[in-house]
């Protein structure tokens, strides 16, 4: 398999690089690398399991099946070769040929040995170094950072993709939704607050062309298009338009991977639920200068940043309550999106700020923060739960939050919603 090109590798988890390079450093075979990556995926699934759906048997079966996770293994080894950290070697073309490469071993380059040693003793420094190499290796990675405001030559502080909400009751046909979607996006672009601009006819033509190709492929396969699939396809089309107009052409999957990578690296954040007209908003949470060995990263993190976020939470809370339905509580993910968007910080910083406030680490805050494990509505798939360990070590998931001024005490606590609120 070829190892050339500079496109974004299909790595759902950037930590696969750390796992694979550690395996290669220890002389692992292709099959052993594959098994280690399956274990990493299993660990992530177990850590993120909040409803008891994790199945160890499923992952044991995946580990035993030599055709499972072959593409992941090929992609990460191919990326390590592209980065110059593993010497070039023939890789399987797919799952059916994996057996022929099961005993293949690989060799680290001197640069690869250096990163493997660094990640073993200082993961933060190692991932900072990885960021520099990714910037130097992948033009789309650098372009993504530039478009969301993370690079010195960034001309905007964010990139916004307007997305008309889909309502099956309002839109009886896909065609009716497409017409309003195109008009909504064109109007948003004309207002000039997206981080990019484009002519309405270009937006219309590009979105319609993308959707038409999708419909033709579905028709050729004799497959019906669900309303959800159609709405997602419109989002994919609009995302491509936005990145192209901003100066960095990118397919939808690459954008999806990059927003995941940059969140993992603490460089950026994104949300579909930040205040404002419906949109996907992406923004930087760090400044990244230079590339390669000369990269310098300054993240918006730390106790001062978290205190500023907490200080601004009351105003955000009031705005969100004014726009929301009646009741005392908001979903945590809704308030988180609003605060993070306003402060240009990561979800992790917001969650840590809440944990610190609940532990009394921010004196004089003047707020009473109440959390509950009840749920007002299903959390969107793109959001994550707020998890706070109990004194016994049990992980508790909190779904809703209420905030009120507390001028008499500067403490915060976790309380239960009243029975009346629970039954509302």
One Martini backbone bead per residue (centre of mass of N, CA, C, O) as a GRO file, in nm:
protein
  424
    1UNK     BB    1   0.098   0.035   0.020
    2UNK     BB    2   0.072   0.355   0.006
    3UNK     BB    3   0.244   0.658   0.177
    4UNK     BB    4   0.143   0.892   0.049
    5UNK     BB    5   0.054   1.201   0.098
    6UNK     BB    6  -0.154   1.475   0.287
    7UNK     BB    7  -0.393   1.366   0.393
    8UNK     BB    8  -0.632   1.282   0.614
    9UNK     BB    9  -0.635   1.049   0.831
   10UNK     BB   10  -0.847   0.777   0.950
   11UNK     BB   11  -0.842   0.895   1.272
   12UNK     BB   12  -1.050   0.888   1.540
   13UNK     BB   13  -0.781   0.845   1.723
   14UNK     BB   14  -0.489   1.004   1.809
   15UNK     BB   15  -0.382   0.785   2.022
   16UNK     BB   16  -0.290   0.569   1.818
   17UNK     BB   17  -0.003   0.672   1.789
   18UNK     BB   18   0.095   0.599   2.071
   19UNK     BB   19   0.031   0.299   2.061
   20UNK     BB   20   0.191   0.218   1.802
   21UNK     BB   21   0.477   0.325   1.878
   22UNK     BB   22   0.504   0.146   2.127
   23UNK     BB   23   0.489  -0.122   1.976
   24UNK     BB   24   0.723  -0.081   1.780
   25UNK     BB   25   0.940  -0.034   2.001
   26UNK     BB   26   0.873  -0.351   2.102
   27UNK     BB   27   0.842  -0.536   1.829
   28UNK     BB   28   0.578  -0.549   1.697
   29UNK     BB   29   0.333  -0.671   1.521
   30UNK     BB   30   0.070  -0.617   1.334
   31UNK     BB   31  -0.122  -0.783   1.515
   32UNK     BB   32  -0.039  -0.642   1.783
   33UNK     BB   33  -0.125  -0.362   1.701
   34UNK     BB   34  -0.418  -0.426   1.651
   35UNK     BB   35  -0.485  -0.520   1.940
   36UNK     BB   36  -0.407  -0.251   2.079
   37UNK     BB   37  -0.625  -0.082   1.934
   38UNK     BB   38  -0.868  -0.236   2.038
   39UNK     BB   39  -0.809  -0.176   2.335
   40UNK     BB   40  -0.837   0.127   2.313
   41UNK     BB   41  -1.132   0.126   2.217
   42UNK     BB   42  -1.237  -0.021   2.468
   43UNK     BB   43  -1.150   0.187   2.680
   44UNK     BB   44  -1.319   0.419   2.570
   45UNK     BB   45  -1.594   0.277   2.590
   46UNK     BB   46  -1.582   0.233   2.898
   47UNK     BB   47  -1.539   0.535   2.989
   48UNK     BB   48  -1.815   0.632   2.820
   49UNK     BB   49  -1.998   0.458   2.993
   50UNK     BB   50  -2.344   0.548   3.118
   51UNK     BB   51  -2.558   0.274   3.053
   52UNK     BB   52  -2.428  -0.032   3.030
   53UNK     BB   53  -2.329  -0.103   2.713
   54UNK     BB   54  -2.079  -0.237   2.773
   55UNK     BB   55  -1.887  -0.502   2.588
   56UNK     BB   56  -1.636  -0.724   2.635
   57UNK     BB   57  -1.706  -0.941   2.419
   58UNK     BB   58  -1.693  -0.765   2.171
   59UNK     BB   59  -1.383  -0.696   2.203
   60UNK     BB   60  -1.278  -0.984   2.204
   61UNK     BB   61  -1.376  -1.049   1.918
   62UNK     BB   62  -1.213  -0.825   1.779
   63UNK     BB   63  -0.935  -0.927   1.869
   64UNK     BB   64  -0.967  -1.221   1.730
   65UNK     BB   65  -1.025  -1.067   1.463
   66UNK     BB   66  -0.809  -1.011   1.192
   67UNK     BB   67  -1.029  -0.804   1.036
   68UNK     BB   68  -1.028  -0.612   1.264
   69UNK     BB   69  -0.897  -0.294   1.248
   70UNK     BB   70  -0.717  -0.271   0.991
   71UNK     BB   71  -0.752   0.017   0.892
   72UNK     BB   72  -0.643   0.150   1.148
   73UNK     BB   73  -0.362   0.021   1.134
   74UNK     BB   74  -0.280   0.125   0.859
   75UNK     BB   75  -0.323   0.428   0.909
   76UNK     BB   76  -0.118   0.464   1.146
   77UNK     BB   77   0.133   0.352   1.001
   78UNK     BB   78   0.120   0.543   0.762
   79UNK     BB   79   0.149   0.800   0.933
   80UNK     BB   80   0.425   0.735   1.060
   81UNK     BB   81   0.566   0.737   0.787
   82UNK     BB   82   0.489   1.026   0.702
   83UNK     BB   83   0.628   1.157   0.965
   84UNK     BB   84   0.910   0.987   1.007
   85UNK     BB   85   0.885   0.738   1.246
   86UNK     BB   86   0.863   0.512   1.020
   87UNK     BB   87   0.964   0.285   0.827
   88UNK     BB   88   0.914   0.173   0.533
   89UNK     BB   89   0.625  -0.043   0.451
   90UNK     BB   90   0.437  -0.295   0.380
   91UNK     BB   91   0.080  -0.304   0.351
   92UNK     BB   92  -0.224  -0.376   0.372
   93UNK     BB   93  -0.510  -0.339   0.161
   94UNK     BB   94  -0.679  -0.521   0.372
   95UNK     BB   95  -0.844  -0.756   0.555
   96UNK     BB   96  -0.786  -1.003   0.348
   97UNK     BB   97  -0.448  -0.942   0.378
   98UNK     BB   98  -0.357  -0.948   0.681
   99UNK     BB   99  -0.240  -1.238   0.721
  100UNK     BB  100   0.028  -1.177   0.546
  101UNK     BB  101   0.113  -0.940   0.788
  102UNK     BB  102   0.107  -1.037   1.089
  103UNK     BB  103   0.449  -1.068   1.120
  104UNK     BB  104   0.512  -0.789   1.080
  105UNK     BB  105   0.770  -0.551   1.116
  106UNK     BB  106   0.905  -0.245   1.266
  107UNK     BB  107   1.086   0.074   1.229
  108UNK     BB  108   1.231   0.322   1.386
  109UNK     BB  109   1.327   0.621   1.380
  110UNK     BB  110   1.488   0.862   1.534
  111UNK     BB  111   1.236   1.039   1.567
  112UNK     BB  112   1.057   0.811   1.677
  113UNK     BB  113   1.224   0.750   1.928
  114UNK     BB  114   1.194   1.029   2.054
  115UNK     BB  115   0.881   1.025   2.085
  116UNK     BB  116   0.856   0.763   2.247
  117UNK     BB  117   1.016   0.873   2.491
  118UNK     BB  118   0.846   1.127   2.549
  119UNK     BB  119   0.556   0.995   2.591
  120UNK     BB  120   0.657   0.827   2.848
  121UNK     BB  121   0.720   1.116   3.027
  122UNK     BB  122   0.558   1.353   2.828
  123UNK     BB  123   0.263   1.401   2.688
  124UNK     BB  124   0.234   1.703   2.641
  125UNK     BB  125   0.499   1.742   2.484
  126UNK     BB  126   0.439   1.529   2.268
  127UNK     BB  127   0.173   1.665   2.153
  128UNK     BB  128   0.308   1.924   2.076
  129UNK     BB  129   0.503   1.794   1.876
  130UNK     BB  130   0.284   1.671   1.697
  131UNK     BB  131   0.160   1.934   1.608
  132UNK     BB  132   0.406   2.035   1.450
  133UNK     BB  133   0.409   1.797   1.248
  134UNK     BB  134   0.122   1.828   1.138
  135UNK     BB  135   0.156   2.114   1.027
  136UNK     BB  136   0.398   2.030   0.831
  137UNK     BB  137   0.238   1.783   0.678
  138UNK     BB  138  -0.068   1.915   0.692
  139UNK     BB  139  -0.236   2.157   0.533
  140UNK     BB  140  -0.523   2.111   0.661
  141UNK     BB  141  -0.440   2.148   0.952
  142UNK     BB  142  -0.338   2.435   0.924
  143UNK     BB  143  -0.596   2.549   0.795
  144UNK     BB  144  -0.788   2.495   1.024
  145UNK     BB  145  -0.645   2.673   1.233
  146UNK     BB  146  -0.667   2.935   1.069
  147UNK     BB  147  -0.987   2.951   1.039
  148UNK     BB  148  -1.033   2.946   1.377
  149UNK     BB  149  -0.782   3.136   1.510
  150UNK     BB  150  -0.473   2.988   1.573
  151UNK     BB  151  -0.313   3.173   1.383
  152UNK     BB  152  -0.131   3.451   1.298
  153UNK     BB  153  -0.299   3.461   0.999
  154UNK     BB  154  -0.565   3.499   1.109
  155UNK     BB  155  -0.891   3.657   1.015
  156UNK     BB  156  -1.047   3.474   1.223
  157UNK     BB  157  -1.206   3.340   1.531
  158UNK     BB  158  -1.394   3.172   1.331
  159UNK     BB  159  -1.618   2.902   1.212
  160UNK     BB  160  -1.930   2.913   1.030
  161UNK     BB  161  -2.212   2.683   0.979
  162UNK     BB  162  -2.501   2.705   0.835
  163UNK     BB  163  -2.807   2.541   0.985
  164UNK     BB  164  -3.098   2.416   0.916
  165UNK     BB  165  -3.353   2.309   1.074
  166UNK     BB  166  -3.517   2.001   1.108
  167UNK     BB  167  -3.876   1.954   1.029
  168UNK     BB  168  -4.111   1.721   0.959
  169UNK     BB  169  -4.369   1.903   0.989
  170UNK     BB  170  -4.270   2.140   0.797
  171UNK     BB  171  -4.120   1.923   0.603
  172UNK     BB  172  -4.256   1.714   0.356
  173UNK     BB  173  -3.999   1.767   0.177
  174UNK     BB  174  -3.682   1.778   0.059
  175UNK     BB  175  -3.715   2.017  -0.135
  176UNK     BB  176  -3.818   2.225   0.071
  177UNK     BB  177  -3.570   2.217   0.253
  178UNK     BB  178  -3.355   2.298   0.044
  179UNK     BB  179  -3.461   2.578  -0.020
  180UNK     BB  180  -3.433   2.692   0.273
  181UNK     BB  181  -3.139   2.621   0.320
  182UNK     BB  182  -3.011   2.796   0.099
  183UNK     BB  183  -3.133   3.065   0.195
  184UNK     BB  184  -3.019   3.065   0.480
  185UNK     BB  185  -2.717   3.057   0.399
  186UNK     BB  186  -2.709   3.309   0.220
  187UNK     BB  187  -2.800   3.511   0.436
  188UNK     BB  188  -2.568   3.456   0.636
  189UNK     BB  189  -2.335   3.540   0.444
  190UNK     BB  190  -2.432   3.841   0.404
  191UNK     BB  191  -2.378   3.925   0.710
  192UNK     BB  192  -2.062   3.858   0.783
  193UNK     BB  193  -2.030   3.623   1.057
  194UNK     BB  194  -1.857   3.339   0.963
  195UNK     BB  195  -1.545   3.374   0.837
  196UNK     BB  196  -1.700   3.400   0.556
  197UNK     BB  197  -1.753   3.429   0.195
  198UNK     BB  198  -2.036   3.414  -0.046
  199UNK     BB  199  -2.215   3.366  -0.309
  200UNK     BB  200  -2.532   3.264  -0.346
  201UNK     BB  201  -2.493   3.099  -0.616
  202UNK     BB  202  -2.267   2.920  -0.505
  203UNK     BB  203  -2.411   2.791  -0.274
  204UNK     BB  204  -2.645   2.674  -0.433
  205UNK     BB  205  -2.486   2.507  -0.644
  206UNK     BB  206  -2.316   2.332  -0.447
  207UNK     BB  207  -2.541   2.202  -0.281
  208UNK     BB  208  -2.712   2.086  -0.511
  209UNK     BB  209  -2.490   1.910  -0.639
  210UNK     BB  210  -2.432   1.732  -0.394
  211UNK     BB  211  -2.721   1.625  -0.356
  212UNK     BB  212  -2.756   1.504  -0.638
  213UNK     BB  213  -2.531   1.291  -0.616
  214UNK     BB  214  -2.654   1.144  -0.379
  215UNK     BB  215  -2.921   1.066  -0.520
  216UNK     BB  216  -2.793   0.906  -0.755
  217UNK     BB  217  -2.656   0.690  -0.581
  218UNK     BB  218  -2.911   0.586  -0.443
  219UNK     BB  219  -3.060   0.507  -0.703
  220UNK     BB  220  -2.847   0.302  -0.807
  221UNK     BB  221  -2.897   0.129  -0.525
  222UNK     BB  222  -3.195   0.132  -0.440
  223UNK     BB  223  -3.219   0.372  -0.214
  224UNK     BB  224  -3.354   0.519   0.040
  225UNK     BB  225  -3.412   0.849   0.170
  226UNK     BB  226  -3.390   0.990   0.451
  227UNK     BB  227  -3.444   1.271   0.622
  228UNK     BB  228  -3.179   1.266   0.780
  229UNK     BB  229  -2.986   1.215   0.543
  230UNK     BB  230  -3.056   1.476   0.396
  231UNK     BB  231  -2.968   1.676   0.616
  232UNK     BB  232  -2.674   1.576   0.634
  233UNK     BB  233  -2.603   1.637   0.339
  234UNK     BB  234  -2.639   1.941   0.364
  235UNK     BB  235  -2.417   1.976   0.573
  236UNK     BB  236  -2.184   1.871   0.406
  237UNK     BB  237  -2.210   2.078   0.179
  238UNK     BB  238  -2.178   2.336   0.358
  239UNK     BB  239  -1.898   2.271   0.471
  240UNK     BB  240  -1.748   2.274   0.204
  241UNK     BB  241  -1.814   2.564   0.132
  242UNK     BB  242  -1.688   2.706   0.376
  243UNK     BB  243  -1.393   2.607   0.344
  244UNK     BB  244  -1.352   2.703   0.057
  245UNK     BB  245  -1.419   3.008   0.107
  246UNK     BB  246  -1.185   3.030   0.336
  247UNK     BB  247  -0.923   2.853   0.193
  248UNK     BB  248  -0.996   2.522   0.266
  249UNK     BB  249  -1.022   2.247   0.126
  250UNK     BB  250  -1.282   2.004   0.237
  251UNK     BB  251  -1.396   1.731   0.353
  252UNK     BB  252  -1.609   1.618   0.588
  253UNK     BB  253  -1.434   1.403   0.731
  254UNK     BB  254  -1.185   1.576   0.779
  255UNK     BB  255  -1.327   1.784   0.955
  256UNK     BB  256  -1.421   1.583   1.172
  257UNK     BB  257  -1.137   1.493   1.256
  258UNK     BB  258  -1.013   1.774   1.322
  259UNK     BB  259  -1.208   1.852   1.548
  260UNK     BB  260  -1.119   1.609   1.723
  261UNK     BB  261  -0.818   1.654   1.741
  262UNK     BB  262  -0.818   1.954   1.850
  263UNK     BB  263  -0.966   1.882   2.107
  264UNK     BB  264  -0.762   1.675   2.217
  265UNK     BB  265  -0.519   1.904   2.199
  266UNK     BB  266  -0.640   2.190   2.293
  267UNK     BB  267  -0.715   2.394   2.023
  268UNK     BB  268  -1.035   2.325   2.008
  269UNK     BB  269  -1.385   2.392   1.932
  270UNK     BB  270  -1.735   2.274   1.926
  271UNK     BB  271  -2.081   2.363   1.810
  272UNK     BB  272  -2.447   2.337   1.764
  273UNK     BB  273  -2.538   2.521   2.055
  274UNK     BB  274  -2.474   2.796   2.021
  275UNK     BB  275  -2.557   3.098   2.021
  276UNK     BB  276  -2.790   3.147   1.771
  277UNK     BB  277  -2.811   3.061   1.482
  278UNK     BB  278  -2.812   2.783   1.321
  279UNK     BB  279  -2.498   2.601   1.384
  280UNK     BB  280  -2.162   2.544   1.315
  281UNK     BB  281  -1.907   2.596   1.562
  282UNK     BB  282  -1.562   2.708   1.532
  283UNK     BB  283  -1.288   2.730   1.778
  284UNK     BB  284  -1.030   2.852   1.941
  285UNK     BB  285  -0.804   2.751   2.242
  286UNK     BB  286  -0.544   2.850   2.078
  287UNK     BB  287  -0.203   2.930   2.003
  288UNK     BB  288  -0.026   2.865   1.686
  289UNK     BB  289   0.317   2.863   1.633
  290UNK     BB  290   0.459   2.741   1.395
  291UNK     BB  291   0.663   2.440   1.329
  292UNK     BB  292   0.756   2.164   1.428
  293UNK     BB  293   1.018   2.232   1.640
  294UNK     BB  294   0.892   2.552   1.653
  295UNK     BB  295   0.653   2.512   1.815
  296UNK     BB  296   0.390   2.718   1.970
  297UNK     BB  297   0.174   2.686   2.264
  298UNK     BB  298  -0.132   2.869   2.367
  299UNK     BB  299  -0.352   2.808   2.612
  300UNK     BB  300  -0.690   2.845   2.740
  301UNK     BB  301  -0.585   2.799   3.057
  302UNK     BB  302  -0.672   2.786   3.388
  303UNK     BB  303  -0.782   2.944   3.668
  304UNK     BB  304  -0.837   3.223   3.543
  305UNK     BB  305  -1.010   3.120   3.310
  306UNK     BB  306  -1.222   2.976   3.487
  307UNK     BB  307  -1.310   3.224   3.647
  308UNK     BB  308  -1.411   3.388   3.408
  309UNK     BB  309  -1.629   3.185   3.332
  310UNK     BB  310  -1.785   3.200   3.601
  311UNK     BB  311  -1.837   3.510   3.599
  312UNK     BB  312  -2.007   3.474   3.313
  313UNK     BB  313  -2.245   3.269   3.377
  314UNK     BB  314  -2.486   3.439   3.474
  315UNK     BB  315  -2.541   3.588   3.207
  316UNK     BB  316  -2.579   3.335   3.038
  317UNK     BB  317  -2.806   3.211   3.199
  318UNK     BB  318  -3.014   3.437   3.153
  319UNK     BB  319  -3.023   3.413   2.847
  320UNK     BB  320  -3.108   3.112   2.836
  321UNK     BB  321  -3.369   3.142   3.004
  322UNK     BB  322  -3.510   3.346   2.814
  323UNK     BB  323  -3.502   3.125   2.565
  324UNK     BB  324  -3.637   2.919   2.731
  325UNK     BB  325  -3.806   2.721   2.908
  326UNK     BB  326  -3.968   2.648   3.164
  327UNK     BB  327  -3.783   2.658   3.464
  328UNK     BB  328  -3.486   2.587   3.663
  329UNK     BB  329  -3.345   2.427   3.424
  330UNK     BB  330  -3.054   2.317   3.245
  331UNK     BB  331  -2.868   2.185   3.031
  332UNK     BB  332  -2.540   2.146   3.045
  333UNK     BB  333  -2.473   2.159   2.736
  334UNK     BB  334  -2.601   2.438   2.691
  335UNK     BB  335  -2.429   2.610   2.883
  336UNK     BB  336  -2.153   2.521   2.782
  337UNK     BB  337  -2.173   2.628   2.493
  338UNK     BB  338  -2.214   2.928   2.571
  339UNK     BB  339  -1.956   2.972   2.740
  340UNK     BB  340  -1.739   2.868   2.542
  341UNK     BB  341  -1.805   3.065   2.313
  342UNK     BB  342  -1.759   3.331   2.473
  343UNK     BB  343  -1.460   3.237   2.595
  344UNK     BB  344  -1.295   3.040   2.420
  345UNK     BB  345  -1.329   2.736   2.524
  346UNK     BB  346  -1.335   2.433   2.662
  347UNK     BB  347  -1.513   2.183   2.795
  348UNK     BB  348  -1.305   2.101   3.013
  349UNK     BB  349  -1.287   2.381   3.150
  350UNK     BB  350  -1.577   2.399   3.237
  351UNK     BB  351  -1.591   2.140   3.407
  352UNK     BB  352  -1.361   2.219   3.598
  353UNK     BB  353  -1.489   2.476   3.706
  354UNK     BB  354  -1.729   2.335   3.842
  355UNK     BB  355  -1.566   2.152   4.031
  356UNK     BB  356  -1.425   2.385   4.180
  357UNK     BB  357  -1.678   2.529   4.282
  358UNK     BB  358  -1.791   2.282   4.444
  359UNK     BB  359  -1.507   2.279   4.619
  360UNK     BB  360  -1.437   2.595   4.692
  361UNK     BB  361  -1.199   2.738   4.492
  362UNK     BB  362  -1.402   3.005   4.446
  363UNK     BB  363  -1.391   3.275   4.599
  364UNK     BB  364  -1.651   3.504   4.572
  365UNK     BB  365  -1.862   3.422   4.345
  366UNK     BB  366  -2.186   3.440   4.415
  367UNK     BB  367  -2.283   3.135   4.364
  368UNK     BB  368  -2.541   2.893   4.304
  369UNK     BB  369  -2.483   2.548   4.232
  370UNK     BB  370  -2.700   2.317   4.063
  371UNK     BB  371  -2.722   1.962   4.044
  372UNK     BB  372  -2.851   1.690   3.828
  373UNK     BB  373  -2.946   1.357   3.712
  374UNK     BB  374  -3.154   1.451   3.565
  375UNK     BB  375  -3.368   1.478   3.262
  376UNK     BB  376  -3.513   1.681   3.017
  377UNK     BB  377  -3.340   1.570   2.768
  378UNK     BB  378  -3.186   1.453   2.512
  379UNK     BB  379  -2.870   1.430   2.434
  380UNK     BB  380  -2.666   1.510   2.210
  381UNK     BB  381  -2.419   1.338   2.042
  382UNK     BB  382  -2.200   1.589   2.043
  383UNK     BB  383  -2.217   1.555   2.344
  384UNK     BB  384  -2.126   1.563   2.691
  385UNK     BB  385  -2.104   1.462   2.998
  386UNK     BB  386  -2.117   1.532   3.338
  387UNK     BB  387  -1.845   1.424   3.546
  388UNK     BB  388  -1.858   1.334   3.904
  389UNK     BB  389  -1.697   1.222   4.155
  390UNK     BB  390  -1.730   1.065   4.431
  391UNK     BB  391  -1.605   0.990   4.737
  392UNK     BB  392  -1.601   0.671   4.640
  393UNK     BB  393  -1.556   0.697   4.302
  394UNK     BB  394  -1.817   0.741   4.177
  395UNK     BB  395  -1.968   0.807   3.877
  396UNK     BB  396  -2.142   1.108   3.812
  397UNK     BB  397  -2.423   1.212   3.624
  398UNK     BB  398  -2.490   1.540   3.498
  399UNK     BB  399  -2.765   1.710   3.322
  400UNK     BB  400  -2.840   1.951   3.519
  401UNK     BB  401  -2.876   2.317   3.577
  402UNK     BB  402  -2.848   2.568   3.844
  403UNK     BB  403  -2.852   2.933   3.885
  404UNK     BB  404  -2.764   3.160   4.160
  405UNK     BB  405  -2.748   3.409   4.359
  406UNK     BB  406  -2.495   3.449   4.641
  407UNK     BB  407  -2.446   3.691   4.889
  408UNK     BB  408  -2.387   3.523   5.165
  409UNK     BB  409  -2.239   3.301   4.993
  410UNK     BB  410  -1.952   3.115   4.829
  411UNK     BB  411  -2.110   2.859   4.771
  412UNK     BB  412  -2.141   2.524   4.645
  413UNK     BB  413  -2.382   2.278   4.522
  414UNK     BB  414  -2.547   1.960   4.537
  415UNK     BB  415  -2.877   1.906   4.425
  416UNK     BB  416  -3.199   1.821   4.421
  417UNK     BB  417  -3.470   1.783   4.264
  418UNK     BB  418  -3.774   1.822   4.298
  419UNK     BB  419  -4.052   1.637   4.263
  420UNK     BB  420  -4.198   1.842   4.089
  421UNK     BB  421  -3.976   1.871   3.872
  422UNK     BB  422  -3.954   1.572   3.794
  423UNK     BB  423  -4.279   1.563   3.705
  424UNK     BB  424  -4.296   1.790   3.470
   0.00000   0.00000   0.00000
